[in-house]
Amino acid sequence: MKKTLFEKLLVIDRRWIFLCIGVVVIAALVLPIQLSIGITTPVQNFYNVIKAAPEGSVILVSMDLGPSTLPELEPMLKATVRHALDRGLKVIAMTLLVEGPSIAERIMIEVTDELNHAYEAAGEDRRLVMGEDWVYVGFRAGGAAVILQLGEEIRQAYPTDYYGVPLDNYPMMKGIRSYGDMALVVGISGTALPEAWVSYAGAPYGIPILIGVTAVSAPQYYAYTQTGQMAGLLGGLKGASEYERLINYEGTATKGMNAQQWVHIVIVVFIVIGNIAYFVTRAQKERGKSEKAKA
């Protein structure tokens, strides 16, 4: 007996589904078919805090990520550093994760190079210079102990930068000794370090804490935003894409989230088609049985 269209849909080779999803992902990444992304309150707050920081003020950015969390956290860091530097803020970059030093260094160099190229293309004389606009101090072991040291004297934890240059040699570090000389702290991490920043920097020193975490970790930190202990929160690729939208920057988070949204749509369509095919086929079989019974 020849199968109907709905019966064929119920036994379709799953490789066709995989192919459709692959095509959709490629099309979403290559073609300008953007879906709308809503801005959540924690992300808006994150953006507002950096936007409100006075021009020329210093912020501390802790880049606590490794290869496993790179896809979600790197877009957050790039957007954060880009937003801060473009606004005229000074950035001290660091990491408390042993896997982080080379990743954090690459992020700082890539972002400053992108901005300098953008300024040059726009005919602006402005250029971002290490030591004047940003400093990368690298890795120190100790976690919470290092966070506490930064509240007393940054040179206790980091007497030199990542390249072995004393911090006092850099113009932007003149007069910068502790959290009291900084506007805010940003901690982007795939570990439990955000809690340490709240406990050992935000609570005792009163400095605003902005946090970025992976999507699976984000729910446990929303309570901190409600109490004000975290001034803003970026959660996963979606949070990063929202932030990119706020700063009018189309980075990897925007592209990745767009592809993810289209894949979700395709999956929902397949689920709907599968259910329709199932119920129609079942109705046809029941109708056939009733007709045979009557005969």
One Martini backbone bead per residue (centre of mass of N, CA, C, O) as a GRO file, in nm:
protein
  295
    1MET     BB    1   0.095   0.036   0.023
    2LYS     BB    2   0.069   0.363  -0.019
    3LYS     BB    3   0.203   0.630   0.117
    4THR     BB    4   0.149   0.902   0.272
    5LEU     BB    5   0.267   1.206   0.353
    6PHE     BB    6   0.235   1.171   0.664
    7GLU     BB    7   0.382   0.896   0.682
    8LYS     BB    8   0.653   1.000   0.572
    9LEU     BB    9   0.705   1.214   0.799
   10LEU     BB   10   0.731   0.996   1.037
   11VAL     BB   11   0.998   0.852   0.859
   12ILE     BB   12   1.206   1.052   0.839
   13ASP     BB   13   1.518   1.126   0.786
   14ARG     BB   14   1.724   1.285   1.015
   15ARG     BB   15   1.930   1.407   0.806
   16TRP     BB   16   1.735   1.625   0.698
   17ILE     BB   17   1.722   1.786   0.959
   18PHE     BB   18   2.022   1.846   0.985
   19LEU     BB   19   2.042   1.995   0.717
   20CYS     BB   20   1.844   2.223   0.777
   21ILE     BB   21   1.996   2.336   1.022
   22GLY     BB   22   2.261   2.395   0.876
   23VAL     BB   23   2.144   2.597   0.670
   24VAL     BB   24   2.029   2.798   0.876
   25VAL     BB   25   2.292   2.871   1.017
   26ILE     BB   26   2.444   2.978   0.771
   27ALA     BB   27   2.234   3.190   0.686
   28ALA     BB   28   2.236   3.353   0.959
   29LEU     BB   29   2.552   3.424   0.939
   30VAL     BB   30   2.547   3.554   0.637
   31LEU     BB   31   2.274   3.677   0.640
   32PRO     BB   32   2.051   3.969   0.676
   33ILE     BB   33   1.856   3.795   0.924
   34GLN     BB   34   1.726   3.961   1.172
   35LEU     BB   35   1.628   3.930   1.498
   36SER     BB   36   1.470   4.024   1.767
   37ILE     BB   37   1.601   4.174   2.081
   38GLY     BB   38   1.548   4.187   2.400
   39ILE     BB   39   1.577   4.391   2.692
   40THR     BB   40   1.698   4.336   2.994
   41THR     BB   41   1.743   4.468   3.302
   42PRO     BB   42   2.036   4.370   3.378
   43VAL     BB   43   2.161   4.474   3.111
   44GLN     BB   44   2.077   4.769   3.130
   45ASN     BB   45   2.228   4.820   3.395
   46PHE     BB   46   2.508   4.758   3.295
   47TYR     BB   47   2.512   4.985   3.086
   48ASN     BB   48   2.443   5.230   3.272
   49VAL     BB   49   2.692   5.221   3.457
   50ILE     BB   50   2.904   5.275   3.235
   51LYS     BB   51   2.771   5.532   3.118
   52ALA     BB   52   2.787   5.694   3.408
   53ALA     BB   53   3.074   5.706   3.400
   54PRO     BB   54   3.323   5.906   3.417
   55GLU     BB   55   3.533   6.052   3.231
   56GLY     BB   56   3.852   5.897   3.310
   57SER     BB   57   3.781   5.668   3.463
   58VAL     BB   58   3.838   5.373   3.654
   59ILE     BB   59   3.838   5.025   3.564
   60LEU     BB   60   3.776   4.684   3.657
   61VAL     BB   61   3.874   4.380   3.471
   62SER     BB   62   3.776   4.044   3.511
   63MET     BB   63   3.918   3.761   3.320
   64ASP     BB   64   3.749   3.454   3.402
   65LEU     BB   65   3.859   3.251   3.150
   66GLY     BB   66   3.825   2.969   2.938
   67PRO     BB   67   3.787   2.756   2.678
   68SER     BB   68   3.495   2.648   2.773
   69THR     BB   69   3.376   2.972   2.798
   70LEU     BB   70   3.441   3.147   2.546
   71PRO     BB   71   3.176   3.174   2.367
   72GLU     BB   72   3.020   3.342   2.599
   73LEU     BB   73   3.244   3.550   2.733
   74GLU     BB   74   3.399   3.705   2.513
   75PRO     BB   75   3.173   3.896   2.408
   76MET     BB   76   3.142   4.047   2.676
   77LEU     BB   77   3.429   4.161   2.698
   78LYS     BB   78   3.443   4.312   2.431
   79ALA     BB   79   3.198   4.496   2.483
   80THR     BB   80   3.293   4.623   2.749
   81VAL     BB   81   3.566   4.739   2.660
   82ARG     BB   82   3.460   4.899   2.422
   83HIS     BB   83   3.265   5.082   2.576
   84ALA     BB   84   3.467   5.205   2.777
   85LEU     BB   85   3.686   5.319   2.582
   86ASP     BB   86   3.490   5.486   2.399
   87ARG     BB   87   3.405   5.668   2.661
   88GLY     BB   88   3.695   5.720   2.828
   89LEU     BB   89   3.783   5.487   2.985
   90LYS     BB   90   3.979   5.315   3.216
   91VAL     BB   91   4.162   4.998   3.192
   92ILE     BB   92   4.187   4.723   3.417
   93ALA     BB   93   4.333   4.417   3.349
   94MET     BB   94   4.249   4.077   3.459
   95THR     BB   95   4.326   3.755   3.634
   96LEU     BB   96   4.220   3.447   3.836
   97LEU     BB   97   4.289   3.252   3.598
   98VAL     BB   98   4.519   3.032   3.473
   99GLU     BB   99   4.385   3.034   3.168
  100GLY     BB  100   4.366   3.368   3.110
  101PRO     BB  101   4.612   3.547   3.012
  102SER     BB  102   4.611   3.510   2.693
  103ILE     BB  103   4.314   3.579   2.650
  104ALA     BB  104   4.311   3.866   2.772
  105GLU     BB  105   4.528   3.985   2.593
  106ARG     BB  106   4.384   3.942   2.322
  107ILE     BB  107   4.133   4.108   2.380
  108MET     BB  108   4.270   4.382   2.425
  109ILE     BB  109   4.413   4.401   2.149
  110GLU     BB  110   4.167   4.366   1.962
  111VAL     BB  111   3.994   4.603   2.064
  112THR     BB  112   4.200   4.835   2.024
  113ASP     BB  113   4.245   4.786   1.724
  114GLU     BB  114   3.953   4.825   1.629
  115LEU     BB  115   3.922   5.117   1.735
  116ASN     BB  116   4.163   5.243   1.583
  117HIS     BB  117   4.054   5.177   1.302
  118ALA     BB  118   3.789   5.333   1.334
  119TYR     BB  119   3.917   5.612   1.384
  120GLU     BB  120   4.073   5.622   1.118
  121ALA     BB  121   3.827   5.586   0.924
  122ALA     BB  122   3.687   5.858   1.059
  123GLY     BB  123   3.928   6.079   1.101
  124GLU     BB  124   4.053   6.037   1.378
  125ASP     BB  125   4.307   6.108   1.627
  126ARG     BB  126   4.236   5.893   1.804
  127ARG     BB  127   4.420   5.681   2.048
  128LEU     BB  128   4.498   5.378   2.193
  129VAL     BB  129   4.705   5.346   2.491
  130MET     BB  130   4.924   5.187   2.664
  131GLY     BB  131   4.908   5.341   2.994
  132GLU     BB  132   4.667   5.554   2.925
  133ASP     BB  133   4.394   5.353   2.875
  134TRP     BB  134   4.554   5.075   2.940
  135VAL     BB  135   4.592   4.777   3.157
  136TYR     BB  136   4.785   4.467   3.195
  137VAL     BB  137   4.841   4.246   3.484
  138GLY     BB  138   4.715   3.966   3.492
  139PHE     BB  139   4.813   3.701   3.704
  140ARG     BB  140   4.673   3.582   4.026
  141ALA     BB  141   4.688   3.401   4.297
  142GLY     BB  142   4.391   3.359   4.547
  143GLY     BB  143   4.143   3.526   4.482
  144ALA     BB  144   4.014   3.662   4.753
  145ALA     BB  145   4.290   3.780   4.842
  146VAL     BB  146   4.324   3.964   4.597
  147ILE     BB  147   4.066   4.128   4.628
  148LEU     BB  148   4.150   4.249   4.903
  149GLN     BB  149   4.417   4.384   4.813
  150LEU     BB  150   4.281   4.588   4.614
  151GLY     BB  151   4.151   4.753   4.860
  152GLU     BB  152   4.441   4.863   4.959
  153GLU     BB  153   4.674   4.764   4.727
  154ILE     BB  154   4.749   4.688   4.405
  155ARG     BB  155   5.072   4.643   4.448
  156GLN     BB  156   5.054   4.385   4.617
  157ALA     BB  157   4.950   4.208   4.372
  158TYR     BB  158   5.064   4.435   4.138
  159PRO     BB  159   5.370   4.565   4.080
  160THR     BB  160   5.320   4.460   3.790
  161ASP     BB  161   5.270   4.380   3.488
  162TYR     BB  162   5.261   4.138   3.244
  163TYR     BB  163   5.557   4.274   3.134
  164GLY     BB  164   5.719   4.397   3.403
  165VAL     BB  165   5.595   4.677   3.454
  166PRO     BB  166   5.565   4.924   3.649
  167LEU     BB  167   5.283   5.095   3.735
  168ASP     BB  168   5.423   5.384   3.777
  169ASN     BB  169   5.495   5.411   3.457
  170TYR     BB  170   5.193   5.477   3.428
  171PRO     BB  171   4.982   5.737   3.392
  172MET     BB  172   4.697   5.597   3.476
  173MET     BB  173   4.827   5.504   3.776
  174LYS     BB  174   4.808   5.770   3.897
  175GLY     BB  175   4.643   5.739   4.204
  176ILE     BB  176   4.606   5.422   4.180
  177ARG     BB  177   4.528   5.192   4.467
  178SER     BB  178   4.207   5.139   4.477
  179TYR     BB  179   3.867   5.126   4.485
  180GLY     BB  180   3.850   5.438   4.556
  181ASP     BB  181   3.976   5.497   4.243
  182MET     BB  182   3.718   5.356   4.133
  183ALA     BB  183   3.407   5.304   3.968
  184LEU     BB  184   3.439   4.984   3.892
  185VAL     BB  185   3.347   4.631   3.862
  186VAL     BB  186   3.435   4.358   3.638
  187GLY     BB  187   3.299   4.014   3.626
  188ILE     BB  188   3.409   3.753   3.413
  189SER     BB  189   3.264   3.419   3.466
  190GLY     BB  190   3.276   3.040   3.502
  191THR     BB  191   3.265   3.073   3.808
  192ALA     BB  192   3.248   3.167   4.165
  193LEU     BB  193   3.372   3.467   4.168
  194PRO     BB  194   3.131   3.667   4.187
  195GLU     BB  195   3.088   3.621   4.494
  196ALA     BB  196   3.366   3.738   4.577
  197TRP     BB  197   3.321   4.027   4.473
  198VAL     BB  198   3.085   4.086   4.661
  199SER     BB  199   3.220   4.008   4.944
  200TYR     BB  200   3.532   4.162   4.892
  201ALA     BB  201   3.426   4.443   4.743
  202GLY     BB  202   3.131   4.542   4.759
  203ALA     BB  203   3.068   4.527   5.066
  204PRO     BB  204   3.332   4.672   5.203
  205TYR     BB  205   3.368   4.918   4.957
  206GLY     BB  206   3.111   4.999   4.761
  207ILE     BB  207   3.154   4.886   4.481
  208PRO     BB  208   3.048   4.835   4.182
  209ILE     BB  209   2.902   4.528   4.045
  210LEU     BB  210   2.977   4.351   3.748
  211ILE     BB  211   2.829   4.067   3.572
  212GLY     BB  212   2.948   3.764   3.396
  213VAL     BB  213   2.784   3.465   3.268
  214THR     BB  214   2.667   3.181   3.217
  215ALA     BB  215   2.361   3.053   3.149
  216VAL     BB  216   2.362   2.829   3.379
  217SER     BB  217   2.441   3.055   3.614
  218ALA     BB  218   2.245   3.303   3.615
  219PRO     BB  219   1.998   3.235   3.812
  220GLN     BB  220   2.177   3.257   4.088
  221TYR     BB  221   2.217   3.596   4.039
  222TYR     BB  222   1.943   3.757   4.044
  223ALA     BB  223   1.927   3.819   4.350
  224TYR     BB  224   2.164   4.025   4.348
  225THR     BB  225   2.015   4.239   4.173
  226GLN     BB  226   1.772   4.288   4.372
  227THR     BB  227   1.975   4.389   4.615
  228GLY     BB  228   2.235   4.543   4.464
  229GLN     BB  229   2.511   4.369   4.464
  230MET     BB  230   2.438   4.375   4.159
  231ALA     BB  231   2.427   4.616   3.903
  232GLY     BB  232   2.479   4.379   3.686
  233LEU     BB  233   2.379   4.131   3.415
  234LEU     BB  234   2.530   3.870   3.220
  235GLY     BB  235   2.363   3.598   3.034
  236GLY     BB  236   2.521   3.471   2.816
  237LEU     BB  237   2.461   3.509   2.484
  238LYS     BB  238   2.213   3.688   2.523
  239GLY     BB  239   2.342   3.908   2.699
  240ALA     BB  240   2.559   3.983   2.492
  241SER     BB  241   2.363   4.064   2.259
  242GLU     BB  242   2.221   4.291   2.411
  243TYR     BB  243   2.474   4.463   2.457
  244GLU     BB  244   2.547   4.500   2.160
  245ARG     BB  245   2.290   4.652   2.093
  246LEU     BB  246   2.335   4.897   2.287
  247ILE     BB  247   2.632   4.961   2.132
  248ASN     BB  248   2.618   4.910   1.826
  249TYR     BB  249   2.732   4.592   1.802
  250GLU     BB  250   2.838   4.336   1.571
  251GLY     BB  251   2.896   4.039   1.701
  252THR     BB  252   2.911   3.709   1.791
  253ALA     BB  253   2.650   3.715   1.962
  254THR     BB  254   2.451   3.815   1.750
  255LYS     BB  255   2.501   3.587   1.546
  256GLY     BB  256   2.456   3.344   1.736
  257MET     BB  257   2.166   3.420   1.832
  258ASN     BB  258   2.034   3.425   1.556
  259ALA     BB  259   2.086   3.128   1.487
  260GLN     BB  260   1.939   3.014   1.736
  261GLN     BB  261   1.657   3.125   1.672
  262TRP     BB  262   1.620   2.982   1.397
  263VAL     BB  263   1.650   2.694   1.505
  264HIS     BB  264   1.407   2.705   1.692
  265ILE     BB  265   1.200   2.747   1.470
  266VAL     BB  266   1.256   2.485   1.314
  267ILE     BB  267   1.195   2.290   1.546
  268VAL     BB  268   0.902   2.377   1.588
  269VAL     BB  269   0.808   2.306   1.304
  270PHE     BB  270   0.872   2.002   1.326
  271ILE     BB  271   0.686   1.948   1.565
  272VAL     BB  272   0.423   2.033   1.430
  273ILE     BB  273   0.437   1.842   1.186
  274GLY     BB  274   0.455   1.579   1.351
  275ASN     BB  275   0.180   1.609   1.496
  276ILE     BB  276   0.002   1.631   1.249
  277ALA     BB  277   0.086   1.360   1.123
  278TYR     BB  278  -0.005   1.182   1.359
  279PHE     BB  279  -0.310   1.262   1.380
  280VAL     BB  280  -0.387   1.208   1.086
  281THR     BB  281  -0.299   0.909   1.074
  282ARG     BB  282  -0.478   0.812   1.307
  283ALA     BB  283  -0.748   0.897   1.178
  284GLN     BB  284  -0.721   0.721   0.924
  285LYS     BB  285  -0.706   0.446   1.070
  286GLU     BB  286  -0.978   0.468   1.222
  287ARG     BB  287  -1.148   0.500   0.966
  288GLY     BB  288  -1.066   0.228   0.838
  289LYS     BB  289  -1.174   0.046   1.068
  290SER     BB  290  -1.473   0.140   1.057
  291GLU     BB  291  -1.524   0.056   0.761
  292LYS     BB  292  -1.464  -0.248   0.802
  293ALA     BB  293  -1.682  -0.298   1.019
  294LYS     BB  294  -1.924  -0.225   0.836
  295ALA     BB  295  -1.846  -0.443   0.612
   0.00000   0.00000   0.00000
